[in-house]
Amino acid sequence: MISFLISTLIPITFFFNTLTTNFERTVIENNKEEITKGVIYYQSEQKITVEIQYPVKQVLIFHKNKLELFYPDKNKVLILSSESSFPLAFLYNFLYALKEDFGLSEIGYKVKNHEFKNNIIYTNWVLSVNNSDKEENYYFIIGKEKEMIVSAESKNSKGQLLHKIEFKNHVKLDKKYFPSEIISVYNNESGKESTKEIVKFSEIEINKKIPDKIFNFKIPLDAKIEELHM
């Protein structure tokens, strides 16, 4: 449901023109840990560049319907194209935490009710979808403390928890609170935890000039290019 949310909300606009942040992403799955480090350059909803510094040097350029992956050490480019967008899930979780309602109203979710627990307001949202002549409801719960979104949960039509997100250690920039740590837990069909993702953001800056090497990045003319349509 999260991927549905993300792909449906593109294009999006925010109160800033550019955003730059370092990140460290840890994914834990099947008792194995994978760490990725790099820098994100958000130029607009139409172009996002991610410079991967660890474990392998890469430059990822996200366009609306195209993703370019450049491997500088190998001078190789993989170009993926698709009819739909290529969402960068953890970045959009980070960005949607800046929206009052996590962007839910824009795709048809409606408020069901509110609950107040331990100084946190939980808003329950519902989305009705017609599937094979049958209406199904999908659920989303947003937890908010003061002006900060601190949690989000998505549930399927059976009320089963699919995805839970915690937003922590917020940093205030231009009157908005940016989460500097996001912990996501994904459940499998049986309702058990299958994947855990921890993303830490640092040196978050908005409306800063994007370095020329990123803003004007072009694939080298002598690079080996491989294209794949998905």
C-alpha positions as CSV (number, residue, x, y, z in Angstrom):
1,M,0.0,0.0,0.0
2,I,2.9,2.3,0.7
3,S,4.2,1.9,-2.9
4,F,0.7,2.6,-4.2
5,L,0.6,5.8,-2.1
6,I,4.0,6.9,-3.4
7,S,3.5,6.3,-7.1
8,T,0.0,7.8,-7.0
9,L,1.2,11.1,-5.4
10,I,3.9,11.8,-7.9
11,P,4.2,14.6,-9.0
12,I,4.3,16.5,-5.7
13,T,5.4,19.9,-4.6
14,F,6.9,21.1,-1.3
15,F,7.7,24.5,0.3
16,F,11.4,24.2,-0.8
17,N,13.0,24.1,-4.2
18,T,15.9,21.8,-3.4
19,L,16.9,19.5,-0.6
20,T,20.2,17.9,0.2
21,T,20.8,15.3,2.9
22,N,23.3,12.6,3.8
23,F,21.8,9.2,4.6
24,E,22.7,5.8,6.1
25,R,20.2,3.1,5.3
26,T,20.3,-0.3,7.1
27,V,18.1,-3.1,5.9
28,I,17.7,-6.2,8.0
29,E,16.2,-9.3,6.3
30,N,16.6,-13.0,7.0
31,N,19.1,-12.2,9.8
32,K,21.3,-10.4,7.3
33,E,22.2,-6.7,7.4
34,E,22.9,-4.5,4.4
35,I,24.1,-1.0,4.8
36,T,24.1,1.8,2.2
37,K,25.5,5.3,2.6
38,G,25.3,8.3,0.3
39,V,23.8,11.7,-0.5
40,I,20.4,12.6,-1.8
41,Y,19.9,15.6,-4.0
42,Y,16.2,16.5,-4.5
43,Q,15.8,19.0,-7.3
44,S,12.1,18.6,-8.1
45,E,9.5,15.9,-8.3
46,Q,10.8,15.2,-11.8
47,K,14.5,14.7,-10.9
48,I,16.1,13.1,-7.9
49,T,19.8,12.2,-7.8
50,V,21.3,9.8,-5.3
51,E,25.1,9.5,-5.0
52,I,25.9,6.2,-3.4
53,Q,29.3,6.2,-1.6
54,Y,29.1,2.8,0.1
55,P,29.3,-0.2,-0.5
56,V,29.7,0.5,-4.2
57,K,30.1,3.9,-5.9
58,Q,27.0,4.6,-7.9
59,V,25.0,7.6,-9.2
60,L,21.2,7.0,-9.4
61,I,19.1,9.5,-11.3
62,F,15.4,9.2,-10.9
63,H,13.2,10.7,-13.6
64,K,9.5,10.4,-13.9
65,N,9.5,7.1,-15.9
66,K,13.2,6.4,-16.1
67,L,16.0,5.4,-13.7
68,E,19.6,5.8,-14.7
69,L,22.3,3.9,-12.7
70,F,25.8,4.9,-13.4
71,Y,28.8,2.9,-12.1
72,P,31.8,5.3,-12.4
73,D,34.4,2.6,-11.5
74,K,33.2,0.5,-14.4
75,N,32.1,3.4,-16.7
76,K,28.8,1.5,-17.1
77,V,25.2,2.7,-17.2
78,L,22.0,0.7,-16.7
79,I,18.9,2.6,-17.9
80,L,15.5,1.3,-16.7
81,S,12.3,2.6,-18.2
82,S,8.7,1.9,-17.1
83,E,5.2,3.1,-17.7
84,S,5.0,3.9,-14.0
85,S,7.4,5.9,-11.8
86,F,10.4,4.6,-9.8
87,P,9.7,5.7,-6.3
88,L,12.5,6.0,-3.7
89,A,10.4,4.7,-0.8
90,F,12.5,5.8,2.2
91,L,12.9,9.3,0.7
92,Y,9.2,9.8,0.2
93,N,8.5,8.6,3.7
94,F,10.8,11.3,4.8
95,L,9.2,14.0,2.6
96,Y,5.5,13.0,3.3
97,A,6.2,13.4,7.0
98,L,6.3,17.1,6.2
99,K,2.7,17.0,5.0
100,E,-0.1,17.6,7.5
101,D,-1.9,14.3,6.5
102,F,1.0,12.4,5.0
103,G,-0.6,13.2,1.6
104,L,-3.5,10.7,2.2
105,S,-6.4,13.1,1.3
106,E,-4.8,13.7,-2.1
107,I,-5.4,10.1,-3.2
108,G,-8.9,9.6,-1.8
109,Y,-8.4,8.6,1.9
110,K,-11.0,10.0,4.3
111,V,-10.8,10.6,8.0
112,K,-12.7,7.9,10.0
113,N,-12.0,9.1,13.5
114,H,-9.4,10.4,16.0
115,E,-7.9,8.9,19.2
116,F,-5.7,10.6,21.8
117,K,-3.2,8.5,23.7
118,N,-0.1,9.5,25.6
119,N,0.0,13.0,24.1
120,I,-0.2,11.6,20.6
121,I,-3.2,12.2,18.3
122,Y,-3.9,9.1,16.1
123,T,-6.0,9.8,13.0
124,N,-7.6,6.8,11.4
125,W,-8.0,7.0,7.6
126,V,-9.9,4.8,5.2
127,L,-9.8,4.3,1.4
128,S,-12.6,2.5,-0.4
129,V,-11.6,0.7,-3.5
130,N,-13.7,-1.3,-5.9
131,N,-12.0,-4.7,-6.7
132,S,-13.9,-7.1,-9.0
133,D,-17.3,-5.7,-8.2
134,K,-16.5,-5.8,-4.5
135,E,-15.7,-2.8,-2.4
136,E,-12.7,-3.2,-0.1
137,N,-11.4,-0.7,2.5
138,Y,-7.7,0.0,3.2
139,Y,-6.6,1.7,6.3
140,F,-3.9,4.1,7.4
141,I,-3.2,5.4,10.9
142,I,-1.2,8.6,11.4
143,G,0.3,9.4,14.8
144,K,1.0,13.1,15.5
145,E,2.7,14.8,18.4
146,K,2.3,18.6,18.4
147,E,3.4,19.5,14.8
148,M,5.3,16.3,14.1
149,I,4.2,13.1,12.5
150,V,5.8,10.4,14.7
151,S,4.2,7.2,13.3
152,A,2.3,5.7,10.3
153,E,0.7,2.4,9.8
154,S,-0.9,0.8,6.8
155,K,-3.4,-2.1,6.9
156,N,-5.1,-4.2,4.3
157,S,-8.8,-4.8,3.8
158,K,-8.7,-7.4,6.5
159,G,-7.2,-5.0,9.0
160,Q,-3.9,-6.8,8.9
161,L,-0.8,-4.6,9.6
162,L,1.3,-4.4,6.5
163,H,3.8,-1.6,7.2
164,K,4.7,0.4,10.3
165,I,6.9,3.5,10.4
166,E,8.4,5.5,13.2
167,F,9.7,9.0,12.7
168,K,12.2,10.1,15.3
169,N,14.7,12.8,16.2
170,H,13.1,15.7,14.3
171,V,15.0,18.7,13.2
172,K,13.3,22.0,12.7
173,L,14.0,23.8,9.4
174,D,12.0,26.8,8.1
175,K,9.2,26.1,10.6
176,K,8.9,22.4,9.5
177,Y,10.0,19.3,11.4
178,F,12.2,16.9,9.4
179,P,12.6,13.4,10.9
180,S,16.3,12.5,11.0
181,E,15.6,8.9,11.7
182,I,12.9,6.6,10.1
183,I,12.4,3.0,11.2
184,S,10.1,0.9,8.9
185,V,8.9,-2.6,9.5
186,Y,7.3,-4.6,6.7
187,N,5.2,-7.6,7.4
188,N,4.6,-10.7,5.2
189,E,1.2,-12.2,4.3
190,S,1.1,-14.1,7.5
191,G,1.5,-10.9,9.5
192,K,5.0,-11.6,10.7
193,E,7.9,-9.1,10.4
194,S,9.8,-9.8,7.2
195,T,12.0,-6.7,6.7
196,K,13.2,-3.9,8.9
197,E,14.7,-0.7,7.5
198,I,16.5,2.0,9.5
199,V,17.4,5.2,7.7
200,K,19.3,8.0,9.4
201,F,19.5,11.5,7.8
202,S,22.2,14.1,8.6
203,E,23.2,17.5,7.3
204,I,19.7,18.2,6.0
205,E,19.7,21.4,4.0
206,I,16.9,23.1,1.9
207,N,17.1,25.6,-0.9
208,K,20.9,25.1,-1.2
209,K,22.5,25.3,-4.6
210,I,23.0,21.8,-6.0
211,P,26.6,21.1,-7.0
212,D,27.2,21.5,-10.7
213,K,28.6,18.0,-11.0
214,I,25.1,16.8,-9.8
215,F,22.8,19.4,-11.4
216,N,24.5,19.1,-14.8
217,F,25.4,15.5,-14.5
218,K,25.6,13.7,-17.9
219,I,26.4,10.1,-18.7
220,P,29.9,9.9,-20.2
221,L,29.9,9.5,-24.0
222,D,32.2,6.5,-23.8
223,A,30.2,4.7,-21.1
224,K,28.8,1.2,-21.8
225,I,25.0,1.5,-21.9
226,E,22.5,-1.2,-21.2
227,E,18.8,-0.5,-21.4
228,L,15.9,-2.5,-19.9
229,H,12.2,-1.8,-20.1
230,M,10.2,-3.0,-17.1
